Amino acid sequence: MPDFTGKSVLVTGGTGGIGGAVATAFAKAGAAVIATGWGAAELDARRSDPDFAGIEIRELDVGSDADVEALARQTAKLDVLVNCAGISARDKPFDIATFQRNYDINMLGTLRTCNAFLPHLEASGAGAIVNTASMMSFLGSGTSPAYAAAKGAVAQATKSMAIAWAPKKVRVNAVAPGWIRTPMSAAAVHEPSFSDRVVARTPMGDWGEPHHLAGPVLFLASPAAAWVTGIILPVDGGYLAY
């Protein structure tokens, strides 16, 4: 595991499934970690979780310019920003409002935090951003088209940020999770016919777990990836290999 002793890390969505695994992995690697989330129940559960001992937990609505800018003002320094906050609104798949909601949180929420914390990361001298794209950044979806479109935008924005911010010594990459067992995917995990199709197509033969994302994120944020920027790294058990 890379050593992040003395480094400051912010994980948006850090009280959730993938974000929680990433936040605790950074803490175990020695970093000072802020994990943000939304919703009193989730935040309270993490505050009483022994795995989150020593992690600062903050409420943050990534859909709010004011909330993101306020957190940036209150943060003295930052070396690594990990954007894990996201939603998958799909009740009316091709409804304009559904597309707007997915885009505002998944894409613009990522952009808000990247813009707000860019000065901190530049001041770090070796800042790193790791965004969360998706295998749906590469695939279409008939049932979650708004999510797929927003995550496609995250992938393209990540590449553009990498180009624009390299002169500032800020690297920007993304991970693209496949089918991972999280609270967001719980309904799909417990739908036997759907879950069986996922497993059948995944070469590794199972759903992934949140901790499977932690290693790739820490690598992309670490000095070991000092010459890596602008990549979208699938972490999907081989799902996209077909």
MIROTI-963754 format. One record per atom (N, C-alpha, C): residue in one letter; x, z, y. Coordinates in steps of 0.001 Angstrom, whole numbers, padded with zeros to 6 digits, always signed. Layout:
<rs>
AXZY ...
</rs>
This chain:
<rs>
M+000844+000000-001188 M+000000+000000+000000 M+000886+000000+001248 P+000588-000854+002237 P+001370-000845+003470 P+001285+000509+004167 D+002311+000821+004939 D+002359+002084+005677 D+001884+001849+007106 F+000802+002520+007497 F+000269+002397+008848 F+000444+003685+009647 T+001386+004503+009261 T+001654+005741+009992 T+001955+005423+011461 G+001276+006132+012347 G+001479+005926+013775 G+000640+004813+014364 K-000134+004110+013529 K-000963+003012+014004 K-002408+003478+014215 S-003059+002840+015170 S-004459+003137+015466 S-005318+001968+015007 V-006395+002281+014290 V-007232+001254+013677 V-008696+001529+014004 L-009422+000490+014382 L-010861+000563+014577 L-011538-000325+013552 V-012484+000238+012809 V-013251-000525+011829 V-014716-000482+012240 T-015242-001591+012764 T-016675-001626+013058 T-017411-001800+011735 G-018578-001174+011628 G-019254-001150+010335 G-018503-000298+009342 G-017639+000584+009860 G-016778+001391+009013 G-017466+002525+008293 T-018753+002725+008550 T-019508+003726+007802 T-020326+003087+006678 G-020207+001760+006539 G-020962+001052+005517 G-020203+000910+004215 G-020579-000090+003419 G-019979-000283+002107 G-018561-000821+002181 I-018401-002096+002535 I-017075-002680+002652 I-016284-002001+003757 G-016916-001801+004911 G-016227-001152+006023 G-015760+000247+005686 G-016551+000980+004915 G-016163+002331+004516 G-014931+002321+003622 A-014883+001367+002692 A-013722+001261+001810 A-012477+000898+002603 V-012637+000030+003592 V-011508-000379+004426 V-011033+000782+005293 A-011971+001497+005909 A-011614+002612+006787 A-010850+003692+006026 T-011333+004062+004852 T-010661+005117+004088 T-009299+004653+003576 A-009165+003363+003274 A-007870+002844+002825 A-006839+002918+003953 F-007242+002581+005169 F-006326+002694+006308 F-005930+004152+006534 A-006895+005065+006411 A-006593+006483+006605 A-005590+006972+005556 K-005773+006550+004317 K-004847+006937+003254 K-003455+006351+003489 A-003408+005230+004221 A-002132+004591+004523 A-001480+005173+005774 G-002092+006227+006338 G-001471+006941+007446 G-001980+006625+008820 A-002940+005716+008951 A-003429+005317+010268 A-004393+006347+010848 A-004477+006373+012176 A-005540+007085+012871 A-006719+006121+012967 V-007829+006470+012349 V-008924+005519+012161 V-010181+005966+012904 I-010786+005017+013604 I-012136+005177+014138 I-013046+004269+013324 A-014084+004824+012742 A-015065+004052+011986 A-016390+004110+012725 T-016943+002958+013057 T-018217+002944+013767 T-019341+002502+012842 G-020540+002909+013197 G-021709+002532+012426 G-022956+002664+013259 W-024088+002416+012616 W-025355+002446+013331 W-026398+003095+012435 G-027103+004089+012979 G-028137+004781+012214 G-027714+006187+011864 A-028515+007159+012260 A-028154+008565+012106 A-027907+008950+010655 A-028720+008443+009732 A-028584+008836+008327 A-027223+008419+007768 E-026826+007179+008044 E-025542+006700+007534 E-024379+007449+008176 L-024470+007671+009479 L-023391+008369+010182 L-023260+009804+009689 D-024385+010486+009546 D-024347+011877+009082 D-023795+011971+007659 A-024164+011007+006811 A-023671+011017+005436 A-022150+010870+005404 R-021612+010014+006240 R-020163+009820+006270 R-019443+011031+006865 R-020062+011674+007834 R-019423+012849+008444 R-019270+013986+007434 S-020140+014015+006420 S-020052+015062+005400 S-019352+014570+004130 D-018841+013334+004167 D-018169+012747+003013 D-016696+013142+003036 P-016205+013834+002005 P-014796+014259+002011 P-013809+013109+002104 D-014206+011917+001651 D-013315+010765+001753 D-013081+010354+003206 F-013976+010790+004092 F-013865+010433+005502 F-013250+011555+006338 A-012720+012581+005682 A-012063+013665+006408 A-010910+013091+007232 G-010887+013432+008510 G-009837+012948+009394 G-010145+011630+010070 I-011211+010961+009660 I-011625+009712+010303 I-012624+010032+011406 E-012394+009486+012594 E-013323+009682+013707 E-014504+008728+013533 I-015702+009266+013500 I-016898+008456+013282 I-017681+008363+014590 R-017956+007136+014992 R-018648+006896+016254 R-019835+005965+016032 E-020884+006179+016798 E-022010+005248+016780 E-021694+004077+017689 L-021977+002874+017226 L-021720+001683+018033 L-022706+000584+017669 D-023369+000054+018681 D-024222-001115+018527 D-023411-002324+018972 V-022928-003119+018010 V-022095-004268+018373 V-022904-005366+019061 G-024226-005204+019082 G-025078-006136+019802 G-025210-005803+021278 S-024557-004731+021715 S-024649-004277+023103 S-023314-004436+023808 D-023274-005274+024845 D-022058-005413+025645 D-021628-004068+026203 A-022590-003312+026722 A-022279-002036+027375 A-021677-001046+026389 D-022237-000969+025165 D-021723-000034+024162 D-020290-000386+023753 V-020049-001674+023531 V-018712-002101+023106 V-017697-001862+024224 E-018064-002205+025444 E-017142-002020+026562 E-016865-000542+026812 A-017879+000308+026615 A-017676+001745+026801 A-016687+002290+025775 L-016811+001862+024523 L-015876+002321+023501 L-014462+001843+023812 A-014338+000636+024315 A-013009+000124+024670 A-012385+000962+025786 R-013182+001353+026763 R-012663+002184+027860 R-012228+003551+027353 Q-012914+004059+026331 Q-012623+005396+025816 Q-011480+005402+024790 T-010995+004225+024431 T-009945+004111+023417 T-008609+003869+024103 A-007683+004788+023925 A-006404+004713+024641 A-005518+003597+024116 K-005445+003436+022799 K-004582+002416+022214 K-005186+001908+020917 L-004804+000709+020551 L-005296+000142+019298 L-004296-000888+018797 D-003997-000801+017510 D-003085-001746+016874 D-003807-002740+015973 V-004920-002291+015383 V-005641-003130+014418 V-007143-003008+014666 L-007817-004149+014733 L-009270-004187+014823 L-009803-004897+013590 V-010699-004235+012866 V-011345-004836+011699 V-012843-004900+011971 N-013388-006092+011967 N-014814-006284+012236 N-015585-006422+010930 C-016243-005323+010535 C-017063-005325+009317 C-018553-005179+009612 A-018922-004909+010855 A-020339-004727+011179 A-021084-006041+010970 G-022218-005972+010315 G-022989-007187+010086 G-024357-006902+009508 I-025206-007922+009555 I-026553-007833+008992 I-026832-009109+008207 S-027910-009074+007432 S-028377-010274+006746 S-029894-010328+006851 A-030377-010632+008067 A-031816-010746+008295 A-032298-012060+007683 R-033309-011988+006806 R-033710-013196+006081 R-035207-013251+005809 D-036014-012431+006487 D-037445-012400+006183 D-038139-013716+006540 K-037682-014410+007593 K-038202-015727+007958 K-036986-016646+008079 P-036553-017255+006969 P-035233-017883+006902 P-034892-018852+008031 F-035813-019753+008403 F-035488-020760+009410 F-036151-020486+010756 D-036581-019262+010950 D-037173-018865+012218 D-036079-018730+013284 I-036364-019189+014488 I-035375-019126+015571 I-034922-017695+015818 A-035851-016760+015815 A-035495-015366+016084 A-034562-014818+015011 T-034759-015238+013755 T-033880-014800+012676 T-032470-015329+012881 F-032348-016592+013278 F-031035-017155+013580 F-030389-016422+014748 Q-031175-016138+015782 Q-030629-015450+016952 Q-030121-014060+016591 R-030875-013326+015775 R-030488-011967+015402 R-029206-011978+014564 N-029141-012861+013574 N-027938-012953+012762 N-026727-013343+013598 Y-026905-014307+014487 Y-025788-014776+015305 Y-025336-013700+016285 D-026300-012973+016856 D-025946-011963+017853 D-025133-010831+017252 I-025458-010407+016046 I-024718-009302+015423 I-023478-009796+014692 N-023634-010794+013829 N-022518-011213+012983 N-021437-011975+013756 M-021833-012888+014630 M-020856-013677+015375 M-020537-013065+016737 L-021558-012882+017559 L-021291-012369+018906 L-020849-010912+018877 G-021301-010137+017885 G-020807-008765+017744 G-019311-008755+017496 T-018857-009691+016664 T-017420-009844+016423 T-016702-010257+017705 L-017258-011223+018412 L-016638-011692+019649 L-016577-010591+020703 R-017654-009795+020798 R-017663-008711+021789 R-016498-007750+021574 T-016319-007316+020338 T-015255-006339+020085 T-013880-006978+020239 C-013734-008223+019799 C-012440-008897+019961 C-012065-009015+021435 N-013002-009435+022261 N-012731-009562+023688 N-012434-008210+024332 A-013226-007201+023973 A-013091-005890+024610 A-011766-005233+024275 F-011282-005436+023039 F-010059-004754+022600 F-008822-005647+022633 L-008969-006874+023085 L-007810-007755+023174 L-006696-007164+024032 P-006987-006561+025194 P-005888-005970+025975 P-005142-004873+025218 H-005861-004064+024448 H-005214-003021+023651 H-004280-003642+022613 L-004770-004673+021944 L-004004-005302+020875 L-002785-006028+021432 E-002943-006628+022595 E-001799-007274+023239 E-000752-006234+023633 A-001212-005094+024146 A-000285-004027+024532 A+000454-003463+023328 S-000152-003570+022147 S+000491-003088+020922 S+001788-003835+020638 G+001844-005097+021040 G+003018-005913+020778 G+002992-006625+019442 A+002124-006174+018565 A+001959-006810+017244 A+000550-006513+016754 G-000424-006842+017594 G-001812-006539+017263 G-002355-007449+016172 A-003322-006926+015437 A-003928-007704+014352 A-005435-007509+014358 I-006137-008609+014193 I-007586-008595+014026 I-007896-009157+012645 V-008782-008475+011927 V-009290-009011+010661 V-010809-009039+010761 N-011365-010227+010798 N-012811-010394+010855 N-013384-010501+009446 T-014691-010351+009346 T-015356-010517+008052 T-016206-011772+008083 A-015721-012792+007425 A-016494-014008+007223 A-017315-013804+005940 S-017442-014827+005128 S-018225-014715+003897 S-017975-015961+003063 M-018258-015881+001768 M-018246-017117+000984 M-019279-018079+001543 M-020310-017534+002244 M-021312-018382+002869 M-020778-019095+004107 S-019542-018760+004513 S-018882-019556+005541 S-018551-020945+005007 F-018492-021077+003670 F-018119-022324+003015 F-019294-022991+002311 L-020357-022222+002027 L-021492-022714+001257 L-022764-022707+002091 G-023700-023567+001756 G-025019-023484+002352 G-025877-022468+001620 S-026981-022062+002242 S-027904-021124+001611 S-029332-021485+001998 G-030146-021758+001000 G-031543-022065+001263 G-032376-020849+001585 T-031900-019657+001178 T-032661-018432+001402 T-032123-017598+002564 S-030820-017760+002880 S-030222-017016+004005 S-029464-017965+004937 P-030153-018994+005441 P-029447-019984+006254 P-028903-019423+007555 A-029591-018454+008142 A-029133-017884+009401 A-027842-017090+009202 Y-027766-016379+008095 Y-026552-015627+007761 Y-025394-016588+007512 A-025658-017644+006734 A-024610-018617+006439 A-024107-019286+007711 A-025017-019634+008610 A-024616-020276+009862 A-023778-019338+010716 A-024182-018080+010800 A-023434-017106+011603 A-022059-016854+011011 K-021973-016744+009694 K-020674-016506+009065 K-019785-017750+009119 G-020386-018936+009121 G-019613-020138+009356 G-018993-020117+010744 A-019757-019628+011701 A-019247-019509+013068 A-018121-018486+013155 V-018234-017385+012412 V-017157-016384+012403 V-015857-017011+011914 A-015946-017828+010870 A-014744-018470+010337 A-014102-019384+011374 Q-014900-020196+012044 Q-014352-021117+013030 Q-013826-020372+014256 A-014529-019329+014668 A-014071-018532+015811 A-012747-017846+015492 T-012598-017390+014248 T-011351-016747+013837 T-010173-017706+013996 K-010336-018937+013555 K-009275-019934+013691 K-008954-020193+015167 S-009999-020276+015985 S-009791-020545+017405 S-009102-019382+018108 M-009506-018162+017772 M-008839-016988+018338 M-007370-016963+017946 A-007094-017312+016686 A-005711-017300+016208 A-004840-018231+017047 I-005366-019402+017361 I-004621-020362+018173 I-004433-019835+019596 A-005532-019341+020180 A-005495-018935+021584 A-004670-017680+021824 W-004653-016772+020845 W-004048-015455+021092 W-002682-015264+020459 A-002192-016272+019752 A-000842-016170+019199 A+000209-015920+020289 P+000111-016563+021471 P+001090-016273+022528 P+001043-014826+023014 K-000063-014139+022761 K-000191-012730+023135 K+000323-011805+022037 K+000862-012377+020977 K+001355-011616+019817 K+000222-010870+019111 V-000940-011499+019077 V-002102-010960+018359 V-002470-011952+017263 R-002410-011504+016017 R-002791-012340+014885 R-004272-012129+014566 V-004943-013213+014169 V-006369-013134+013868 V-006635-013843+012547 N-007119-013102+011576 N-007471-013639+010265 N-008855-013120+009869 A-009334-013580+008734 A-010620-013090+008222 A-010586-013042+006706 V-011345-012112+006155 V-011627-012119+004725 V-013031-012673+004527 A-013233-013300+003381 A-014539-013878+003063 A-015025-013286+001747 P-015767-012181+001809 P-016232-011549+000570 P-017185-012443-000212 G-017113-012307-001532 G-018108-012929-002392 G-019249-011958-002633 W-019759-011940-003852 W-020863-011038-004182 W-020295-009643-004455 I-020534-008735-003516 I-019989-007380-003583 I-021137-006378-003658 R-021005-005366-004502 R-022025-004320-004591 R-021955-003431-003355 T-022923-003543-002483 T-023029-002724-001278 T-024504-002398-001059 P-024801-001481-000148 P-026211-001237+000169 P-026939-002507+000621 M-026228-003421+001310 M-026863-004643+001784 M-027272-005559+000632 S-026524-005513-000469 S-026802-006409-001595 S-027557-005725-002728 A-028011-004492-002499 A-028598-003693-003582 A-029771-004392-004267 A-030641-005024-003476 A-031810-005681-004078 A-031378-006806-005011 A-030375-007576-004602 A-029904-008682-005428 A-029209-008181-006687 V-028434-007110-006542 V-027722-006544-007691 V-028711-006137-008781 H-029861-005616-008364 H-030830-005095-009327 H-031914-006101-009702 E-031718-007367-009332 E-032605-008435-009770 E-031914-009136-010952 P-032315-008830-012180 P-031551-009263-013356 P-031248-010755-013402 S-032239-011596-013156 S-031995-013035-013293 S-030992-013524-012253 F-031101-013011-011025 F-030161-013415-009976 F-028770-012872-010277 S-028700-011589-010613 S-027409-010973-010895 S-026703-011674-012056 D-027464-012067-013061 D-026877-012770-014204 D-026281-014107-013778 R-026939-014807-012847 R-026411-016089-012366 R-025110-015883-011596 V-025058-014809-010801 V-023833-014500-010058 V-022677-014258-011022 V-022918-013427-012018 V-021872-013086-012983 V-021429-014326-013759 A-022387-015176-014116 A-022069-016367-014904 A-021179-017326-014128 R-021350-017403-012809 R-020544-018335-012014 R-019208-017727-011584 T-019088-016418-011607 T-017870-015756-011134 T-016836-015692-012244 P-015701-016369-012103 P-014698-016372-013174 P-014255-014979-013609 M-014214-014033-012666 M-013807-012674-013023 M-014897-011923-013774 G-016088-012509-013864 G-017119-012014-014756 G-017896-010802-014305 D-017951-010531-013022 D-018706-009368-012550 D-018877-009462-011035 W-019695-008579-010489 W-019761-008395-009048 W-018505-007655-008590 G-018118-007877-007340 G-017013-007138-006771 G-017457-005791-006247 E-016493-004941-005956 E-016742-003628-005385 E-016113-003570-003984 P-016624-002710-003096 P-016075-002642-001741 P-014561-002456-001701 H-014014-001672-002632 H-012574-001419-002582 H-011751-002675-002847 H-012368-003713-003424 H-011634-004953-003648 H-011254-005638-002328 L-011953-005306-001255 L-011633-005885+000055 L-010533-005132+000774 A-010330-003869+000424 A-009401-003029+001187 A-007977-003572+001146 G-007480-003916-000032 G-006110-004407-000150 G-005867-005664+000663 P-006724-006693+000543 P-006534-007894+001348 P-006582-007625+002855 V-007485-006745+003297 V-007552-006445+004726 V-006278-005757+005197 L-005823-004755+004437 L-004600-004067+004836 L-003411-005012+004838 F-003346-005911+003877 F-002257-006887+003870 F-002289-007731+005144 L-003453-008290+005486 L-003545-009164+006655 L-003232-008431+007946 A-003460-007128+007976 A-003184-006336+009179 A-001749-005831+009239 S-001004-005998+008158 S+000312-005368+008034 S+001445-006303+008441 P+002640-005752+008660 P+003816-006579+008946 P+004147-007552+007821 A+003686-007269+006605 A+003928-008192+005495 A+003279-009551+005743 A+002268-009582+006613 A+001577-010824+006962 A+001937-011270+008380 A+003132-010949+008823 A+003538-011220+010210 A+003508-012700+010564 W+003605-013598+009583 W+003612-015032+009838 W+002312-015673+009352 V+001259-014839+009256 V-000038-015315+008776 V-001064-015138+009882 T-001635-016225+010336 T-002722-016143+011311 T-003614-017367+011150 G-004904-017169+011411 G-005863-018263+011341 G-006367-018584+009949 I-006182-017681+008977 I-006665-017983+007628 I-007994-017268+007355 I-008768-017866+006472 I-010002-017259+005962 I-009755-017041+004476 L-009565-015794+004077 L-009148-015463+002712 L-010352-015079+001860 P-010766-015925+000923 P-011866-015541+000032 P-011453-014384-000884 V-012337-013426-001016 V-012156-012311-001952 V-013444-012275-002763 D-013507-013115-003776 D-014787-013428-004411 D-014747-013518-005921 G-013650-013058-006537 G-013551-013138-007984 G-013505-014556-008511 G-013207-015527-007629 G-013124-016919-008048 G-014406-017713-007863 Y-015415-017116-007223 Y-016729-017776-007101 Y-016626-019156-006454 L-015762-019285-005433 L-015636-020547-004719 L-014757-021558-005446 A-014156-021160-006556 A-013283-022079-007286 A-014062-023221-007941 Y-015367-023011-008184 Y-016171-024060-008803 Y-016485-025161-007793 
</rs>
